[in-house]
Amino acid sequence: MSRASARGRIWPLSLAAREGLATARTGRWTSAIVVIATAWLIAAPAIADALGVTRLMEAEQDWIDAGGHVYVVTGATVDGDQLPIPTSTCESLASYEGVESSFALTRSGATGALASVPGGRASVYSVTSGALPFLGIEGDPRGVAILSSGFSERTGVLDGETIEVVRQASDSEPAARTGLVASRVANIAPMGDEFDGALLVPSLLGDTADACYVATDAARHEAVGEILPAALAYDGRSAAAADRLYTNEFTVDYTTAYEDRPLRWLWIASALALGLMWALVQWFRRSHTAIYATFGVRAPARLTMQLSEWVLLALAGAAGGWALGLVGALALGARTTPALSIVSAHTALTLIGATLIVITVALKPTGTLLNALKDR
């Protein structure tokens, strides 16, 4: 046989690609199984991962709402007496990088009530205006008084009502009235359970206060905590900054939990399963592959043929798997943003991993039909 005739028997890659696409379209049950398996092997792990991440996000948000990333700063203790903290410095911390909000608080020991509900006694605390963004409260031109959820439930006063707080006299302050202000019902949990049932009255405090509450973010929580003792020092004595929520080595680190979650690697198992399934399909087609080799299909053409067939089927399955994974995750309660990113990531990684296996299978040496008959 001449070299020219041998070259003439080699399939062009365009013909091999068309042959692969035709095999995908006419494959019937084989093609259907590949498409369905691809869809489910993408969707199922993606749904599980998206739900797991959503649970982590919800748990972290609950922790933050309860006072996570919040510091309570108090003055140093000298001879049994606690020093105050500078009010203006505490309020100005909100401008620091990593500080989301801050406010100063003074405990007067006074009790108060609403003029319209004289029997509803509650502890009254004076706070600076930074308490409003700290608690997620909107201001009002008339001024506001902050009611804890417990006080609101006990008295029946709702958010936005016009009220007047009557504060009783204490050892350090005379009796006072706030005048007509707007009520603001807030979740006081970030400050501590001891404030449940209390009234917070934003007012102009003196030069010093009893405590400073500082809300930070996850990325710079520790960095902010390091500067607080010196920033809020009084009379040359460093202040004491403590986490609002007690933490130790057993406390969940949500960032680490997100990075270390095992479900993020499920795409590897899916890719291996798809690759194994494809290898099994090609094993059942080994006699067909031998016939193609007899008619001049060499390794590049065989790779093109199998890869074109795989790409057509895999893309159809991936589209179905992505849609099924996203709809399934949202239907089961996953949040939209993590569901979209996680399902997309699982889809892409599973396809890439499986395609690498498909290429490896296609490059495996194969003999002609004559070689196959000789082996029998």
Protein Blocks (a to p, Z undefined) as FASTA:
>chain_A
ZZklmmmmpccfklmmmmmmmmmmmnmmmmmmmmmmmmmmmmmmmmmmmmmmmmmmmmmm
mmmmnogaiacdddddeehiacdddfklmmmmmmpghiabdcddddehiacddfklmmlg
cddddddfklmmmnopacdfkbpadddfklmmmnopaehiacdddddddfkbccddebja
ddddddfklnopklgoiacddddddfbdfbdcddddfklmmmmmmmmmmmmggehiacdd
ddfbacdfkbccfklmmmmpmklmmmmmmmmmmmmmmmmmmmmmmmmmmmmmmnopafkl
mmmmmmmmmmmmmmmmmmmmmmmmmmmmmmnopafklmmmmmmmmmmmmmmmmmmmmmmm
mmpccddfklmmmmZZ
